[in-house]
Amino acid sequence: MHAPGGLAEYMLCRAATLVPVPDHLAPDVAVFAEPVAVAVRALSKADELRGATVVVVGAGVVGSLLVQVARAEFGTLSNHSVFLEVPSTAGMPDGLTVDDDGCVWVALWGGGAIHRYTPRGELDRRIELPVSQVTSMCFMGPDLRTLAITSARHGLDEAALEREPLAGSVFSVDAGGSGAAANPWRPLKG
């Protein structure tokens, strides 16, 4: 199935779910309403984390705003540090998983690969794929030693799809180690 999803250019929704942007609010400010709402909602579900050690994965817009909302709610955040910065030439970090050795596997959108980083943030392994838009991965199989790696075809023109006929496919590779099973999706309570 190759139907547009979350990256669709247009979508239909009920008028009751829309919030009009006030005329006095500049579009470059209004655009932050949704990511701020996501950060506030996430934090409202995480009250039991007060005082705990947490990791914000993907300090893009939502991740960065989540840190700011947490700072406003909980006060000063301590011992914060950057674990890993992926060079832009490698692609954009997308999905990730962690193996039983504590290594982080990162899917690289536009990079055609997944990287494995040690707990010290050092590149340990690179697995190249025959597609450019690698989206995520999880451990699977009876011994959880196989990585299922997803990819996308969104935004690829006909020439790119000819070069990458497997774009949008799911791949599997031997991870060389094991990891935790993926959590099944379930709706949030409340």
C-alpha positions in Angstrom: 0.0 0.0 0.0 1.4 3.4 -1.0 -1.2 5.7 0.4 -0.1 9.1 1.8 0.2 9.1 5.6 1.6 11.5 8.2 3.8 13.2 5.6 0.8 14.0 3.3 0.8 17.5 1.9 -3.0 17.9 2.5 -5.4 16.2 4.9 -9.1 16.4 5.8 -10.3 17.0 9.3 -13.5 18.1 11.1 -13.8 21.8 11.5 -14.5 21.3 15.2 -10.9 20.0 15.6 -9.3 23.2 14.2 -8.2 26.1 16.3 -8.1 29.4 14.3 -4.9 31.4 14.5 -5.6 34.9 15.7 -5.0 37.6 13.1 -2.4 39.4 15.4 -0.3 36.2 15.7 2.5 35.9 13.1 2.6 32.6 11.2 6.2 32.0 12.2 5.0 32.1 15.9 1.7 30.3 15.4 3.5 27.3 13.9 4.9 26.5 17.4 1.4 25.9 18.8 1.2 22.2 17.9 4.7 21.2 19.0 4.3 23.1 22.3 1.0 21.3 22.8 2.7 18.0 22.2 5.4 18.8 24.7 2.9 20.0 27.3 0.7 16.9 26.8 3.7 14.6 27.1 4.8 16.2 30.3 1.3 16.0 31.7 1.5 12.2 31.3 4.9 12.0 33.0 4.2 13.4 36.5 5.6 10.1 38.0 8.9 11.0 36.4 9.4 14.0 38.8 12.9 13.6 40.2 13.8 10.7 37.9 16.5 10.5 35.3 15.0 10.7 31.8 16.3 10.9 28.3 14.9 13.1 25.6 15.4 11.3 22.3 15.6 13.5 19.2 16.1 17.0 20.3 14.3 18.4 17.2 11.6 20.9 17.7 9.4 18.8 19.9 12.3 17.3 21.9 13.8 20.8 22.5 10.4 22.2 23.5 9.9 19.3 25.9 13.1 20.1 27.6 12.0 23.8 27.9 8.5 22.8 29.2 10.1 20.4 31.7 12.5 23.2 32.9 9.5 25.5 33.4 7.6 22.8 35.3 10.3 21.2 37.4 12.8 24.1 37.6 16.5 23.6 36.8 17.4 20.4 35.0 20.6 19.0 36.2 23.3 16.9 34.6 22.0 17.5 31.1 24.3 16.6 28.3 24.3 15.7 24.7 24.9 11.9 24.2 25.3 12.0 20.5 25.3 14.4 17.5 25.1 12.6 14.2 27.0 14.5 11.4 24.5 16.0 8.9 26.4 14.4 6.1 25.3 11.0 7.5 21.6 11.7 7.1 19.0 12.9 9.6 18.4 10.6 12.7 15.0 9.1 12.6 13.9 6.1 14.6 16.1 4.3 17.1 16.4 1.3 19.4 18.7 0.2 22.1 20.4 -3.3 22.3 21.2 -5.4 25.3 24.8 -4.0 25.3 23.4 -0.5 25.8 24.3 0.5 22.3 22.0 2.9 20.4 20.9 2.0 16.8 19.9 5.0 14.7 18.0 5.0 11.4 19.4 7.7 9.0 16.8 9.4 6.8 18.6 10.4 3.7 21.6 8.5 4.7 20.7 5.0 3.5 22.0 3.3 6.6 21.7 2.6 10.3 24.4 3.3 12.7 25.2 1.6 16.0 26.7 3.8 18.7 28.3 2.6 21.9 27.2 3.9 25.3 30.1 6.5 25.0 28.5 7.8 21.7 31.2 6.3 19.4 30.2 4.9 16.0 30.6 1.2 16.3 28.9 -0.3 13.3 27.3 0.9 10.0 24.8 -1.1 8.0 24.1 0.3 4.5 20.8 -0.3 2.8 19.6 -0.1 -0.8 17.3 2.8 0.0 18.0 6.4 1.1 15.1 7.0 3.5 15.6 4.6 6.4 13.0 5.3 9.1 13.2 3.0 12.1 14.1 -0.5 13.4 13.2 -3.0 16.1 14.5 -6.3 17.4 12.6 -9.4 16.4 12.8 -13.1 16.1 12.8 -15.9 18.7 16.2 -14.7 20.1 15.7 -11.0 19.4 18.9 -10.9 17.3 17.3 -9.8 14.1 16.7 -6.1 13.3 13.6 -5.3 11.3 14.4 -2.0 9.5 11.7 0.1 7.9 12.1 2.6 5.0 9.9 5.1 3.2 9.3 6.1 -0.4 7.6 9.5 0.4 8.9 12.4 -1.6 10.9 10.2 -4.0 10.4 11.1 -7.6 10.2 8.5 -10.5 13.9 8.7 -11.1 14.7 8.0 -7.5 12.2 5.2 -7.3 13.9 3.6 -10.4 17.2 3.8 -8.5 15.6 2.6 -5.3 12.9 0.1 -6.2 12.9 -1.3 -2.7 12.1 2.1 -1.1 9.2 1.6 1.4 10.3 -2.0 2.1 11.0 -3.6 5.4 14.5 -5.2 5.7 16.0 -7.7 8.2 19.6 -8.1 9.2 21.4 -10.1 11.8 22.2 -7.5 14.5 25.1 -9.5 15.9 23.6 -9.2 19.4 20.2 -9.0 21.0 17.8 -6.3 22.1 14.4 -5.9 23.8 11.2 -6.7 22.0 9.3 -3.7 20.7 6.4 -2.5 22.8 3.1 -3.1 21.1 1.0 0.0 20.5 -1.8 0.8 23.0 -3.9 3.9 23.6 -2.9 6.2 26.5 -5.2 6.0 29.5 -6.9 9.2 30.5 
